[in-house]
Amino acid sequence: MRLGLDIGGTKTDAVVLDARGGVRASVRVPTGIGPAAVLDSAERSVRAVIEQAGTGLVAAETIGVGIPGMVDPDSGRVRHAVNLGVEELSLGAELSFRVGVPVRVENDVKAASLGTYHLLGLTGSAALLNLGTGMAAGIVVDGELQRGSGGGAGEIGHIPVDPKGAVCSCGQRGCLETLASGSGIARMWPSKAALPAVELFDAADAGDERALAVRDTLAAGVASAVRVLVLTVDVQTVVIGGGVSNLGGRLLSPVLDVLRDWEHDSAFLRSLDVADRVRMLPAGLPAAAVGAALIGTTGAPEPGGVGLPVPQD
């Protein structure tokens, strides 16, 4: 039995996977802010999901944790998880001490990419293009997560595409993240709406010229990220996920339009069938928590686990 946690800025999702990779139990608890509160939230979610599964921690092989920030998978140490108020935390060692089970830690986007691969039953090579506050990708090849030599594989949000563009949080100018992410939308479309991206697309659908321009910029940025993943890693599938992906087909349609326009003008791109490789991550799948449960394990279950409830509040 494997446990997985997805620690986010406001909530922590926890799942228990059975031997076939299906979700046996799932819970959602609020995430605290600061190292001590994050650790408390993680322990609370572990104990809650074990209780729901009707078993004990003694049955758990491993606990995997996906968390934002810079993660050292070997030590389980997390640094610079800004949205969680964590500058540095030995999450793996401290959580393992509390619950008595080995704990492995990975960056949340990388964990989500592994979970996406499993839940969607993907094969070969695939990337999860995560459009959240920022932009990043996780890459999986034949079921194995690709981290790169220093853990930077997939950090495509920090590829500069416009030397005169906005300054990115990384210090460079005109990165893809400044054009195609939640923070990019907030910069280009300042709003007090609860869901600025939805407001933006509603305004564009109503014919607002400024909204149309921002939507076109966003779509071109996402399409550029897809193109980068195909041209550099040649993944068979690019799955668009993250908070911005909740727009669903409203986002996918203009992104595919951009890719098909490029393919019309370039026989080279057309030969790669870039647009046909793209799909959206279905809403409600606990991809990051499931991926965390699979991190660092051997004998991973076959892709396409069954019984996938959405974590409940």
Sequence and secondary structure as in RCSB ss.txt:
>XXXX:A:sequence
MRLGLDIGGTKTDAVVLDARGGVRASVRVPTGIGPAAVLDSAERSVRAVIEQAGTGLVAAETIGVGIPGMVDPDS
GRVRHAVNLGVEELSLGAELSFRVGVPVRVENDVKAASLGTYHLLGLTGSAALLNLGTGMAAGIVVDGELQRGSG
GGAGEIGHIPVDPKGAVCSCGQRGCLETLASGSGIARMWPSKAALPAVELFDAADAGDERALAVRDTLAAGVASA
VRVLVLTVDVQTVVIGGGVSNLGGRLLSPVLDVLRDWEHDSAFLRSLDVADRVRMLPAGLPAAAVGAALIGTTGA
PEPGGVGLPVPQD
>XXXX:A:secstr
 EEEEEE SSEEEEEEE TTS EEEEEEEE  SSHHHHHHHHHHHHHHHHHHHTS GGG SEEEEEESSEEETTT
TEEEEEGGGTEEEE HHHHHHHHHSS EEEEEHHHHHHHHHHHHTT  SEEEEEEESSSEEEEEEETTEEE  SS
S TT GGG B  TTS B TTS BSBGGGTSSHHHHHHHS   SSSHHHHHHHHHHTT HHHHHHHHHHHHHHHHH
HHHHHHHH  SEEEEESGGGGGTHHHHHHHHHHHHHHHHH HHHHHHT GGGEEE  TT  HHHHHHHHTT SS 
  SS S       
